[in-house]
């Protein structure tokens, strides 16, 4: 969604924004902040999967491959505060 929180789901950009705003409330100018991750970012952004051992990581692309793709609902995937 932005530089601090990433969502996944089989949805249009507008549907992703609507789901985010339903969760957190309206945020003016959000449409300007939303972007899809590039291939380079998918392959270089670390996903920390064990909060007790931050040395354990995989790339966002690797984690996405493990997610349940049968659920098309827009949902939280990762964030800087989690």
DOVO-830730 format. One line per 10 residues: number of its first residue (from 1); for each residue x, y, z of N, C-alpha, C. Coordinates in steps of 0.001 Angstrom, whole numbers. Layout:
BEGIN
NUM) X/Y/Z/X/Y/Z/X/Y/Z; ...
END
This chain:
BEGIN
1) 828/-1194/0/0/0/0/869/1253/0; 1923/1253/822/2825/2393/865/4177/1906/1360; 5016/2794/1846/6355/2392/2279/6378/1741/3646; 5246/1636/4326/5205/1066/5674/4325/-167/5801; 3455/-382/4857/2515/-1493/4968/2210/-2052/3587; 2199/-3389/3505/1950/-4068/2241/763/-5008/2406; -117/-4984/1429/-1308/-5832/1411/-1258/-6702/170; -1955/-7838/236/-2055/-8721/-917/-3519/-9089/-1141; -3805/-9607/-2305/-5149/-10058/-2644/-5380/-9896/-4131; -6299/-10667/-4648/-6631/-10598/-6059/-7689/-9516/-6220
11) -7222/-8273/-6248/-8140/-7136/-6267/-7557/-6015/-7116; -8419/-5137/-7551/-7959/-3949/-8266/-7349/-2977/-7260; -6656/-1986/-7763/-6077/-958/-6894/-7160/-281/-6059; -8288/38/-6692/-9394/694/-5983/-9949/-205/-4872; -10054/-1511/-5142/-10544/-2448/-4115/-9561/-2567/-2955; -8261/-2534/-3260/-7252/-2588/-2200/-7344/-1342/-1316; -7474/-188/-1938/-7590/1062/-1179/-8839/1033/-314; -9957/573/-875/-11211/507/-115/-11070/-420/1091; -10411/-1566/914/-10220/-2499/2029/-9326/-1888/3098; -8264/-1215/2683/-7358/-550/3624/-8109/520/4416
21) -8900/1326/3714/-9644/2400/4374/-10741/1857/5267; -11323/727/4914/-12312/98/5781/-11652/-339/7093; -10424/-805/6997/-9681/-1262/8176/-9207/-101/9051; -8693/966/8416/-8035/2040/9156/-8728/3394/9084; -9735/3517/8247/-10397/4803/8085/-9865/5541/6866; -10604/6560/6494/-10236/7353/5319/-8893/8041/5529; -8126/8126/4467/-6863/8854/4507/-6737/9628/3209; -6777/10925/3315/-6739/11775/2129/-5424/11611/1376; -5514/11564/67/-4337/11459/-777/-3752/10064/-867; -4441/9086/-320/-3908/7732/-307/-3675/7196/-1713
31) -4508/7583/-2641/-4366/7094/-4010/-2983/7414/-4568; -2369/8502/-4090/-1046/8897/-4566/66/8076/-3927; -232/7378/-2829/779/6609/-2103/815/5136/-2511; -248/4646/-3082/-372/3218/-3385/413/2864/-4643; 1172/1776/-4547/1899/1302/-5710/2156/-197/-5587; 2280/-853/-6708/2643/-2265/-6723/4160/-2364/-6640; 4645/-3398/-5971/6087/-3582/-5872/6662/-4048/-7207; 7797/-3483/-7553/8498/-3898/-8778/9139/-5267/-8559; 9563/-5893/-9626/10268/-7169/-9512/11517/-7022/-8651; 12235/-5912/-8817/13443/-5686/-8011/13112/-5628/-6519
41) 12029/-4927/-6158/11649/-4841/-4747/11135/-6172/-4215; 10403/-6918/-5030/9940/-8243/-4600/11118/-9164/-4271; 12209/-8995/-5020/13372/-9856/-4843/14383/-9330/-3825; 14209/-8090/-3379/15205/-7529/-2459/14642/-7132/-1090; 13338/-6988/-965/12759/-6589/316/12682/-7806/1234; 13287/-7704/2425/13279/-8863/3327/11951/-9012/4060; 11507/-10235/4182/10323/-10581/4972/10838/-11316/6205; 10639/-10718/7374/11088/-11318/8632/9978/-12222/9151; 10185/-13519/9126/9114/-14452/9468/9213/-14996/10880; 10224/-14610/11630/10350/-15051/13027/10720/-13846/13869
51) 9734/-13292/14590/9996/-12074/15372/11014/-12296/16485; 11278/-13533/16833/12263/-13841/17870/13675/-13977/17319; 13808/-14088/16016/15119/-14207/15382/15084/-13443/14062; 15456/-12172/14104/15366/-11320/12922/16428/-11627/11875; 17275/-12610/12160/18219/-13024/11120/17550/-13982/10129; 16375/-14481/10479/15644/-15395/9601/14751/-14585/8662; 15124/-14553/7410/14360/-13788/6421/14199/-14588/5142; 13243/-14135/4360/13102/-14581/2972/12660/-13345/2207; 12715/-13376/917/12274/-12210/148/10751/-12140/136; 10233/-10990/-202/8782/-10862/-342/8269/-11869/-1373
61) 8997/-12044/-2459/8551/-12986/-3497/8461/-14405/-2931; 9449/-14798/-2139/9442/-16132/-1541/8260/-16295/-587; 7981/-15265/206/6859/-15339/1143/5529/-15365/401; 5416/-14581/-650/4176/-14576/-1435/3871/-15953/-1997; 4902/-16697/-2360/4699/-18049/-2894/4103/-18978/-1843; 4288/-18657/-560/3778/-19489/528/2374/-19096/989; 1900/-17943/544/595/-17440/980/-544/-18227/344; -1721/-18163/982/-2926/-18826/488/-3515/-17999/-657; -3355/-18486/-1863/-3852/-17750/-3031/-5290/-18124/-3375; -5905/-18963/-2564/-7316/-19283/-2755/-8214/-18221/-2143
71) -7637/-17342/-1341/-8390/-16265/-705/-8111/-14966/-1450; -9036/-14503/-2286/-8799/-13301/-3074/-8998/-11994/-2292; -9430/-12090/-1049/-9735/-10908/-247/-8488/-10065/7; -8556/-8747/-231/-7421/-7893/127/-7140/-8007/1629; -5855/-8188/1974/-5512/-8378/3382/-4077/-7948/3646; -3812/-7703/4912/-2489/-7310/5360/-1481/-8430/5047; -304/-8040/4589/752/-8996/4284/1992/-8749/5149; 2427/-7507/5240/3633/-7175/6003/3616/-5695/6343; 4351/-5347/7390/4445/-3948/7777/5702/-3681/8580; 6069/-2439/8648/7279/-2060/9373/7059/-2086/10884
81) 5827/-2081/11332/5533/-2060/12768/5148/-3421/13317; 5225/-4477/12519/4774/-5794/12964/5929/-6720/13157
END
